[in-house]
Amino acid sequence: MTYRLYYAPDSAAMGVRAILEEIGAPYDLIPTTIDMDKPRPPEQLALNPNGWVPVLLWDSSAMYECAAITIFLCDRHPEAKLAPGIDDPKRGLFLQTLVYFSSSVQNAFQLDYYPERFADTPAEEPSAQRRGLRRLRETWQVVNDQIGDDEWVLGDKFSAADMYLFMLTTWLKPSRGQPSIDEFPNVKRIADAAKTRPSVQRVFQR
Ligand SMILES: N[C@@H](CCC(=O)N[C@@H](CS)C(=O)NCC(=O)O)C(=O)O
């Protein structure tokens, strides 16, 4: 079985791709775009009416939402040891962190990158953007504090949460007024370590 992934560079689909690489599962990329001025393929919109990536396809099924896909792949390929099992004491932290990444950290990025989705009028968009910049600082600080002195997000074991964290750090752009990763040394330590994984290198160096 070969997975298929709606994919655009510099998007959340890169994280899913790195997980597929880490698992060693065969996959094909279906190129699409995140350019707001370009249309999405109708086949992609039929699977995800929001028009965003990633969308993962397998057998005759499909799903979207990066955190859900991450959990799904980790559970489907337990041999890759990318997630604590269902009865592992770290399971709760794993789920909590992935959902916080997607619902809070990614949402803060969205406020900055897509202010029109959060503001009623164009005049209010700069306010949404400014809130996004502050929200990025707040949410990354929560993640930084959660990690503390731990080696990885879950403590002493590497997991898909570290790969997800790495992907999110690649989106930080101080030139836009977003915080620098240097403000969050615990996050930076893990991102630097995750970056050396061959799977991450294969996807993010391309
Ligand atoms: N909640 C979704 C958000 C995905 C998302 O925002 N994807 C962005 C790229 S990182 C995208 O497709 N943007 C283009 C668009 O929204 O039309 C997830 O976590 O999968």
Ligand as a Chemical Component Dictionary entry (heavy atoms), coordinates in Angstrom:
data_LIG
# 
_chem_comp.id                   LIG 
_chem_comp.type                 NON-POLYMER 
_chem_comp.pdbx_formal_charge   0 
_chem_comp.three_letter_code    LIG 
# 
loop_
_chem_comp_atom.comp_id 
_chem_comp_atom.atom_id 
_chem_comp_atom.alt_atom_id 
_chem_comp_atom.type_symbol 
_chem_comp_atom.charge 
_chem_comp_atom.model_Cartn_x 
_chem_comp_atom.model_Cartn_y 
_chem_comp_atom.model_Cartn_z 
_chem_comp_atom.pdbx_ordinal 
LIG N1  N1  N 0 -5.531 22.856 10.873 1  
LIG C1  C1  C 0 -4.896 22.484 9.656  2  
LIG C2  C2  C 0 -4.218 23.715 9.062  3  
LIG C3  C3  C 0 -3.444 23.391 7.829  4  
LIG C4  C4  C 0 -2.938 24.660 7.164  5  
LIG O1  O1  O 0 -3.121 25.784 7.645  6  
LIG N2  N2  N 0 -2.284 24.486 6.039  7  
LIG C5  C5  C 0 -1.774 25.641 5.327  8  
LIG C6  C6  C 0 -0.313 25.454 4.996  9  
LIG S1  S1  S 0 0.675  25.285 6.436  10 
LIG C7  C7  C 0 -2.511 25.787 4.028  11 
LIG O2  O2  O 0 -2.869 24.814 3.388  12 
LIG N3  N3  N 0 -2.720 27.054 3.642  13 
LIG C8  C8  C 0 -3.389 27.391 2.444  14 
LIG C9  C9  C 0 -4.829 27.704 2.690  15 
LIG O3  O3  O 0 -5.239 27.833 3.846  16 
LIG O4  O4  O 0 -5.572 27.832 1.708  17 
LIG C10 C10 C 0 -3.880 21.380 9.882  18 
LIG O5  O5  O 0 -3.257 21.390 10.951 19 
LIG O6  O6  O 0 -3.724 20.502 9.018  20 
# 
loop_
_chem_comp_bond.comp_id 
_chem_comp_bond.atom_id_1 
_chem_comp_bond.atom_id_2 
_chem_comp_bond.value_order 
_chem_comp_bond.pdbx_ordinal 
LIG N1  C1  SING 1  
LIG C1  C2  SING 2  
LIG C1  C10 SING 3  
LIG C2  C3  SING 4  
LIG C3  C4  SING 5  
LIG C4  O1  DOUB 6  
LIG C4  N2  SING 7  
LIG N2  C5  SING 8  
LIG C5  C6  SING 9  
LIG C5  C7  SING 10 
LIG C6  S1  SING 11 
LIG C7  O2  DOUB 12 
LIG C7  N3  SING 13 
LIG N3  C8  SING 14 
LIG C8  C9  SING 15 
LIG C9  O3  DOUB 16 
LIG C9  O4  SING 17 
LIG C10 O5  DOUB 18 
LIG C10 O6  SING 19 
# 
